[in-house]
Amino acid sequence: MQLFAVTMDVRDMRRPADYLRQAYVRLLQEVGIAPVLVPNALDDPQTYVRALGVTGLVLTGGGDVSPARYGQPNRGSRGIASDRDETEWRLLDLAREQGWPVLGICRGFQVLNLYLGGSLIQDLPAHGGRFLVHDSDEPHAVRLVDPAISALLGAETLLTNTHHHQGVTAAELAPGLIPFAVCADGVIEGMRHCTWPLLAVQWHPERPSPSAAADRRLMRAFLQGQLPAC
């Protein structure tokens, strides 16, 4: 098992409490990660994770990143927890310095894109039908546009769950990030980096999904350093 720092969401902003759904813990154990949960109220999260000997980072789902982080006014962002934003940015600084592998899930996908200099569509439904419904109990298809990952998974498309109201298209994608899964409306659903070991999906592999087996195959290949080169 690899020891990874795992970030947590914040609820009840009047009396903030960090939490992580048990489904994340089950998923991470399945793919070979022993999770070390990182509180959002730490003065120095870098020292904390160094002391515990972690070797990677998982950015989990949750509320939205503060638009101030990427120079925009609030246009529909919600569930903002600035202490979580700060914790994750500082952990990413350390992960980048150390060359740790980083796995991003939903919000974690968005955080990685913002951290590397990209932007974000704050509320997909506000764009007058330009985008499909991405926050739904109905799965949707994503096209695997990276031939290496398509070959690894033995498929050209995946049917995934979809629970997000923010998104990234090619116009918002950060330099250095390569899409590997794209929805029919142009929203990027999976991405990776070719020089820093980063892998991120916009869907939720910890929740029930038609893509569950493929998700785990992909994550294990990533964690074992077996993903084909970009």
C-alpha positions in Angstrom: 0.0 0.0 0.0 1.2 3.5 -0.8 0.7 6.2 1.8 -1.0 9.2 0.3 -2.3 12.5 1.8 -6.0 12.8 1.1 -7.9 16.1 1.4 -11.3 16.6 3.0 -14.3 18.7 2.3 -15.8 21.2 4.8 -19.4 21.4 6.0 -21.3 23.7 8.2 -19.3 26.9 7.7 -20.7 28.4 11.0 -19.0 25.6 12.9 -16.6 24.2 10.2 -16.1 20.4 10.2 -13.9 18.4 7.9 -15.2 15.2 6.5 -14.6 12.5 3.9 -17.2 10.0 2.6 -16.3 6.4 3.5 -16.6 5.5 -0.2 -13.3 7.3 -0.9 -11.5 5.2 1.7 -12.9 2.0 0.2 -11.9 3.0 -3.3 -8.4 4.1 -2.3 -7.8 0.9 -0.5 -9.0 -1.1 -3.5 -6.4 0.6 -5.8 -3.5 0.3 -3.3 -3.6 3.6 -1.4 -3.5 3.9 2.4 -5.2 7.3 3.1 -3.8 9.9 5.5 -6.5 12.5 6.0 -5.4 16.1 6.1 -7.4 18.6 8.2 -8.1 22.0 6.7 -7.3 23.9 9.9 -3.6 23.0 10.1 -1.2 25.9 10.3 1.4 23.9 8.3 0.0 21.1 6.2 3.3 20.5 4.5 5.1 19.7 7.8 2.2 17.5 8.8 2.3 15.3 5.7 6.1 15.2 5.7 6.2 13.9 9.2 3.8 11.1 8.3 5.9 9.9 5.4 3.4 10.2 2.6 4.4 9.7 -1.0 1.5 11.1 -3.0 -1.6 13.2 -2.9 -5.4 12.7 -3.6 -7.6 15.7 -4.1 -11.2 14.7 -3.4 -14.5 16.1 -4.4 -16.6 18.8 -2.6 -17.6 22.4 -2.8 -16.3 25.0 -5.3 -12.9 26.8 -5.3 -13.1 30.5 -4.5 -13.2 32.4 -7.8 -10.8 34.9 -6.3 -8.1 32.1 -6.7 -8.4 32.5 -10.5 -9.2 36.1 -10.8 -13.0 36.0 -11.4 -16.0 37.4 -9.6 -18.4 34.8 -8.3 -20.7 33.7 -11.1 -22.4 30.7 -9.5 -19.7 29.1 -7.3 -21.0 27.7 -4.0 -19.8 25.7 -1.0 -16.6 27.8 -0.9 -14.2 27.0 1.9 -11.1 29.2 1.7 -9.1 27.2 4.2 -9.5 24.1 2.1 -8.3 26.0 -1.0 -5.2 27.1 0.9 -4.5 23.6 2.3 -4.7 22.1 -1.2 -2.6 24.7 -2.8 0.1 24.3 -0.2 0.0 20.5 -0.5 0.3 20.8 -4.3 3.4 23.0 -3.8 5.0 20.2 -1.9 3.8 17.5 -4.3 5.3 19.4 -7.2 8.6 20.0 -5.3 8.8 16.3 -4.5 7.4 14.9 -7.8 4.7 13.0 -6.0 1.9 11.4 -8.0 -1.4 13.3 -7.7 -4.9 11.9 -8.2 -7.8 14.4 -8.7 -11.5 13.5 -8.4 -14.2 16.0 -9.4 -13.3 19.2 -7.5 -9.8 17.8 -7.4 -9.8 17.8 -11.2 -10.7 21.5 -11.1 -8.2 22.3 -8.5 -5.4 20.8 -10.6 -6.4 22.8 -13.6 -6.5 26.0 -11.7 -3.3 25.3 -9.8 -1.5 24.9 -13.2 -2.8 28.1 -14.6 -6.1 27.2 -16.2 -9.6 28.6 -15.6 -13.0 27.3 -14.9 -16.6 27.6 -16.1 -18.3 28.4 -12.8 -21.8 27.2 -13.6 -22.5 25.1 -16.7 -26.3 25.3 -16.5 -26.1 29.1 -16.7 -24.9 29.0 -20.3 -28.2 28.7 -21.9 -28.2 25.1 -23.0 -24.7 25.2 -24.5 -23.8 22.2 -22.3 -25.4 18.9 -21.4 -26.7 18.2 -18.0 -23.6 17.3 -15.9 -25.2 17.1 -12.5 -27.6 14.2 -12.9 -28.4 10.7 -11.6 -28.3 9.6 -15.3 -24.8 8.5 -16.6 -23.3 10.0 -19.7 -20.8 8.9 -22.3 -17.3 10.3 -22.5 -15.0 9.7 -25.6 -11.5 8.5 -24.9 -9.4 10.8 -27.0 -6.0 9.6 -25.8 -5.1 6.5 -27.9 -2.9 5.1 -25.1 -5.6 5.2 -22.5 -8.2 3.9 -25.0 -5.9 0.9 -25.6 -5.3 0.4 -21.9 -9.0 0.3 -21.2 -9.9 -1.5 -24.4 -12.6 1.0 -25.3 -13.2 4.2 -27.2 -15.9 5.5 -24.9 -16.9 5.1 -21.3 -20.3 5.5 -19.6 -19.6 7.4 -16.3 -21.6 9.0 -13.6 -21.8 12.8 -13.6 -22.2 15.0 -10.6 -20.7 18.5 -11.2 -22.0 21.9 -12.2 -18.6 23.5 -13.0 -16.3 22.4 -15.9 -13.3 22.8 -18.1 -13.2 22.9 -21.9 -10.2 23.3 -24.2 -10.4 27.1 -23.7 -10.0 26.8 -19.9 -7.4 24.0 -19.8 -4.0 24.7 -18.2 -0.8 24.5 -20.1 0.8 21.0 -19.9 -2.4 19.2 -19.2 -3.6 16.6 -21.8 -7.3 15.6 -22.1 -8.0 11.9 -22.3 -11.8 11.9 -21.9 -14.1 14.5 -23.4 -17.9 14.7 -23.3 -19.9 15.4 -26.5 -20.4 19.1 -25.5 -16.6 19.7 -25.2 -16.4 19.5 -21.4 -13.2 17.7 -20.5 -13.8 14.8 -18.1 -10.4 13.2 -17.8 -6.9 14.7 -18.0 -3.2 13.9 -17.2 0.2 15.6 -17.3 3.1 14.2 -19.3 6.0 15.3 -17.1 4.4 15.4 -13.6 2.5 12.2 -12.6 -1.0 13.7 -12.5 -4.3 12.0 -13.3 -7.7 13.5 -12.8 -11.3 12.6 -13.6 -14.3 14.9 -13.4 -16.6 12.0 -12.5 -16.7 10.1 -9.2 -15.1 6.7 -9.3 -15.9 6.2 -5.6 -19.6 6.3 -6.3 -21.6 3.7 -8.2 -20.8 4.0 -11.9 -21.0 2.0 -15.1 -17.2 2.7 -15.5 -16.2 1.2 -12.1 -14.0 -1.6 -13.5 -12.3 0.7 -16.0 -11.8 3.4 -13.3 -9.9 1.0 -11.1 -7.9 -0.4 -14.0 -6.9 3.2 -14.9 -6.0 4.2 -11.3 -4.0 1.1 -10.7 -2.0 1.6 -13.9 -1.4 5.2 -12.9 -0.3 4.4 -9.4 2.0 1.6 -10.5 3.7 3.9 -13.1 2.3 1.8 -16.0 0.4 4.4 -18.0 1.7 4.6 -21.5 3.6 7.8 -22.3 1.7 10.8 -23.7 
